[in-house]
Amino acid sequence: MATVHLPSSLALVIPELPKVASVEGSTVAEVVRALDARWPGVADRVLDAGPAIRRHINVYVGGQPADLATPVPDGAVVHIIPAVAGG
């Protein structure tokens, strides 16, 4: 099981979404699917039609940049973070 830290910005469109969730998944793709199964709409906000992680979303597993195929070991910490832009 992975511990996933979710951005507060997702709570604006999915109000029941917690800031931290525990889900099963052996890859980032499986983790996103598990989140979406519990809180429909998560995958639409994190993935594009590729499927791929949206350009403005960063995902980290154990503090390392990740893509959908990145393994998620049991007990891993996953962060889903929107990119910050501005000047």
Secondary structure, DSSP 4 states (H G I P E B T S, - for coil): -EEEE--HHHHTTSTT--SEEEE--SBHHHHHHHHHHHSTTHHHHHEETTTEE-TTEEEEETTEE--TT-B--TT-EEEEEE-----
